[in-house]
Amino acid sequence: MGNSKDFVKEITNIEDDFAQWYTDIVRKAELADYTDVKGFIAIRPYGYAIWENIQNYADKRLKEHGVKNISMPALIPESLLNKEKDHVEGFAPEVAWVTEGGEEKLEEKLCMRPTSETIFSTMYSKWLNSWRDLPYKYNQWCNVLRWEKETRPFLRSREFLWQEGHTIHETAEEAEKFTLEMLNVYADVIENLLAIPVLKGRKTPTEQFAGADATYTVETLMHDGRALQAGTSHYFGQNFSKPFDIKFQNREGKEEYAYQTSWGISTRLIGAVIMAHGDNRGLKLPPRVAPIQAVIVPVAMHKEGVKEKAQEVYQNLSKTYRMELDIRDQYSPGYKFNDWEMKGVPVRIELGPRDIEAGKCIVVRRDTFEKIEVSLEELETKLNNILEEIQNNMYQECEKRVQDKTTIAKTMEEFEKNLAENQGYVKTMWCGDADCEEKIHEQTGAKSRCIPFEQEHIADTCVCCGKAADKMIIWGRQY
Amino acid sequence: MGNSKDFVKEITNIEDDFAQWYTDIVRKAELADYTDVKGFIAIRPYGYAIWENIQNYADKRLKEHGVKNISMPALIPESLLNKEKDHVEGFAPEVAWVTEGGEEKLEEKLCMRPTSETIFSTMYSKWLNSWRDLPYKYNQWCNVLRWEKETRPFLRSREFLWQEGHTIHETAEEAEKFTLEMLNVYADVIENLLAIPVLKGRKTPTEQFAGADATYTVETLMHDGRALQAGTSHYFGQNFSKPFDIKFQNREGKEEYAYQTSWGISTRLIGAVIMAHGDNRGLKLPPRVAPIQAVIVPVAMHKEGVKEKAQEVYQNLSKTYRMELDIRDQYSPGYKFNDWEMKGVPVRIELGPRDIEAGKCIVVRRDTFEKIEVSLEELETKLNNILEEIQNNMYQECEKRVQDKTTIAKTMEEFEKNLAENQGYVKTMWCGDADCEEKIHEQTGAKSRCIPFEQEHIADTCVCCGKAADKMIIWGRQY
């Protein structure tokens, strides 16, 4: 089964080839696997457990904001997809079509949902009567299909899991406010659960969702300095409510079209966790989202009483923490240490005959590799502190990277130089012209991440065209 | 908005037209609605919350049995579906085919999963090496598509939500044992959460799942005496592991094919709850699965302090129970009483100025309409008892119906007479011949429910052909 050194060798060096490192982690840590259908992955138990933790955390937050879960059809008739012009242009090229059902050719072809604005809109139009019914704040956890050309597990798959929330409101103001409330839920999930700092802002019109008036985003920065869009929240105004006839009698007794939002996070967040925190030992999971928070590895397991004591400690800690006990016969402790490090378990607890005699154990942190002697009596209490410290430290490590890799550019020369040295976020002023945006993308490979909510005035002119500019914008190469 | 009488009038009488009553409940109680895609429903928040409660309860039980959740692709290549002969014959006629993706015709068409034995088998074959890896006990909560000709919300839809568990084991014995363990989890969910007694047994070969060696079932009896198959668990032996090459090195170092199971429950259970418990006032939900366990309806809400007190009681009870407070201005208390009865909320709490003065409230049970005076001080404690009593009473009501509607038939004349009078379950002896089964179905419209685990010897001969018979079997018309 190989020794510790072989183990690490199986994973490509993170600095040599980050893309291959990523794929190695996904497969070796058994997060996901390729399947017989191109671009479709199987999410394995260890990967899915991360998703379940994200779901539980996010679902609770959404419900605190009055969101209710529902289930809409997975198939959308072609005529329905075509109702909103920008939307169909954005999605039609990448949908999968069902054309036969029950051994017959369908009269109208049906697409597997790439997103469900059209279906929610149709049903909202059926259900809505009066301002008293509003708001509708509905969400579904489901799969969606987008026929991407280039795919990569979690980051860009032809099928992925997500939640898509769709709301309608009485006023534009309320809808816009809710759009930002949902963005803040995402920031909460990503920062507090996944220990990844986010950059919040508004997408440029070019980068907006197909059919939206405004798209807000939470952007994250990965180990290699590339950006990942981690969640988005869209304000539609009446763009869908008009073609879909979602209207209600308002407080003045008049007919009015509803104001709409939608917002989503997906299994892409698993990719974010891998790429934000991982290192050359493998995956590194923040304790709050880790399926296994601590693993007990008995040392000299054949010695009398070791296995029994390990089992006792395991039973105790399992009441409070998500625990694993590794009593596999066929592997050495050294192999197991590496195995669990590779799987990113935040804490390893080593327990040998001498430790037991002395009433203690060795706690090893995955983030710093620090070894801490802890008495068995205090273990249950101290473990909580250690896990919280790891969670905070992991966040700070990422925060530091964001600071290190965020630069200011006042000229295109600076822009290119910064990107070449750092990747990361490049802050510039921007005139607001889509042509400049396109030119920058062509010249640097970077796309606009967002116009951050927190603005700074770093220059008077657009980095690209030199015209007057009052918007600070952040750019970066992306996943 | 109509008064109380109009309210009940909107629902078809349950004895006059049970099918129409069912549809009325589904739509008026806002459990689900039809959509623009034939045979596809939208599950609304109130219906979906029932499903979430079922999911939470079942998921916890499954995890106690070592089951882990995963996610497999929604699409299956045609060649994969064709690998197991019986399986493809069973499902090919009712699948939906994706033939185009990303504006191109696919080289091989892909079906939307009707069930995922073929995919799990393919991945298990990739992952499995040694007996040490076994068992794999994986499950997914997902949607599936079956292109049914006749559809009815929850009971038979072209799309439905379910969990499908798929396991592989080292020995036939272990796999068979696990098949029954899962059946018992389903019995637990249906009896203890949904308050519906189940009949447990084995399906006849004719009624078995396509590709299975044995199918076990939990059968339930609805208000009108028709049976509903509520969950099934299948033992496959090596039927899939051989064509899909799922093999492992066994303890003797030899290659062996794994032993396999699968099992599922679905949103059909929502239909079971509606049809097992509902009455002429509408839906009647067992407290443990009810999205709202108790609703507070203030009486004379305009009087000083009433709304405030109601809010206070609501805040307190919400810590322990799933509560609703109905302070809608536009409806009378009478309207609200009927509305919440129709929605099946187990307990209504009436709170008026005089009650508040006397420090009490009126608790009204949805199952018996009994009115109970409870002091506000004791309300939190007593509510728990009342909810438990309702849960038990609802189970017993169903249990009584099963007893009343279960008859014995020794001849076909008796069989037909019993069914005509009672619908319900008809117990007979059966020779084991599929021809007799088919004849009985043609003659009576009843299908075999199962060969119950609890056998009785009620005669020496088959009810149909008169030949020697040693199996007691139960029949019934079905949903």
Contacts between the chains, C-beta under 8 A, distances in Angstrom:
chain1	res1	chain2	res2	distance
A	33	B	123	6.7
A	33	B	126	6.9
A	33	B	127	7.5
A	35	B	72	7.6
A	35	B	73	5.2
A	35	B	119	7.2
A	35	B	122	7.3
A	35	B	123	6.8
A	36	B	77	5.8
A	36	B	80	6.2
A	36	B	122	6.0
A	37	B	73	5.2
A	37	B	75	5.4
A	37	B	76	7.6
A	37	B	77	6.1
A	37	B	110	6.4
A	40	B	73	3.8
A	40	B	74	7.8
A	40	B	75	6.5
A	41	B	73	7.4
A	42	B	70	6.8
A	42	B	71	7.0
A	42	B	72	5.3
A	42	B	73	6.8
A	42	B	119	7.7
A	42	B	123	5.2
A	43	B	70	5.8
A	43	B	71	4.1
A	44	B	70	5.8
A	45	B	68	3.8
A	45	B	69	6.9
A	45	B	70	5.5
A	45	B	138	6.6
A	48	B	68	7.5
A	48	B	69	5.2
A	48	B	70	4.9
A	48	B	71	5.8
A	49	B	68	7.4
A	49	B	69	7.4
A	51	B	71	7.7
A	52	B	69	6.4
A	68	B	45	3.8
A	68	B	48	7.5
A	68	B	49	7.4
A	69	B	45	6.9
A	69	B	48	5.2
A	69	B	49	7.4
A	69	B	52	6.4
A	70	B	42	6.8
A	70	B	43	5.8
A	70	B	44	5.8
A	70	B	45	5.5
A	70	B	48	4.9
A	71	B	42	7.0
A	71	B	43	4.1
A	71	B	48	5.7
A	71	B	51	7.7
A	71	B	143	7.8
A	71	B	161	6.1
A	72	B	35	7.5
A	72	B	42	5.3
A	73	B	35	5.2
A	73	B	37	5.2
A	73	B	40	3.8
A	73	B	41	7.4
A	73	B	42	6.8
A	73	B	159	6.0
A	74	B	40	7.8
A	74	B	112	7.6
A	74	B	143	5.5
A	74	B	145	7.2
A	74	B	159	5.7
A	75	B	37	5.4
A	75	B	40	6.5
A	75	B	96	7.7
A	75	B	145	8.0
A	75	B	159	7.4
A	76	B	37	7.6
A	77	B	36	5.9
A	77	B	37	6.1
A	80	B	36	6.2
A	92	B	103	7.8
A	93	B	102	6.6
A	93	B	103	5.7
A	94	B	102	5.5
A	95	B	101	7.6
A	95	B	102	7.7
A	96	B	75	7.7
A	96	B	98	4.9
A	96	B	100	7.0
A	96	B	101	4.2
A	96	B	102	7.6
A	96	B	110	7.9
A	97	B	98	6.5
A	97	B	99	6.7
A	97	B	100	4.1
A	97	B	101	7.2
A	98	B	96	4.9
A	98	B	97	6.5
A	98	B	98	5.4
A	98	B	99	7.8
A	98	B	112	6.7
A	99	B	97	6.7
A	99	B	98	7.8
A	99	B	99	4.7
A	99	B	100	6.6
A	100	B	96	7.0
A	100	B	97	4.1
A	100	B	99	6.6
A	100	B	109	7.7
A	101	B	95	7.5
A	101	B	96	4.2
A	101	B	97	7.2
A	101	B	147	4.2
A	101	B	158	7.7
A	102	B	93	6.6
A	102	B	94	5.6
A	102	B	95	7.7
A	102	B	96	7.6
A	102	B	147	3.3
A	102	B	148	7.8
A	102	B	149	7.0
A	103	B	92	7.8
A	103	B	93	5.7
A	109	B	100	7.8
A	110	B	37	6.5
A	110	B	96	7.9
A	112	B	74	7.7
A	112	B	98	6.8
A	112	B	112	7.4
A	119	B	35	7.2
A	119	B	42	7.7
A	122	B	35	7.3
A	122	B	36	6.0
A	123	B	33	6.8
A	123	B	35	6.8
A	123	B	42	5.2
A	126	B	33	6.8
A	127	B	33	7.5
A	132	B	330	7.0
A	138	B	45	6.6
A	142	B	143	7.1
A	143	B	71	7.8
A	143	B	74	5.6
A	143	B	142	7.1
A	143	B	143	7.3
A	145	B	74	7.3
A	145	B	75	8.0
A	147	B	101	4.2
A	147	B	102	3.3
A	148	B	102	7.8
A	149	B	102	7.0
A	158	B	101	7.6
A	159	B	73	6.0
A	159	B	74	5.7
A	159	B	75	7.4
A	161	B	71	6.1
A	330	B	132	7.1
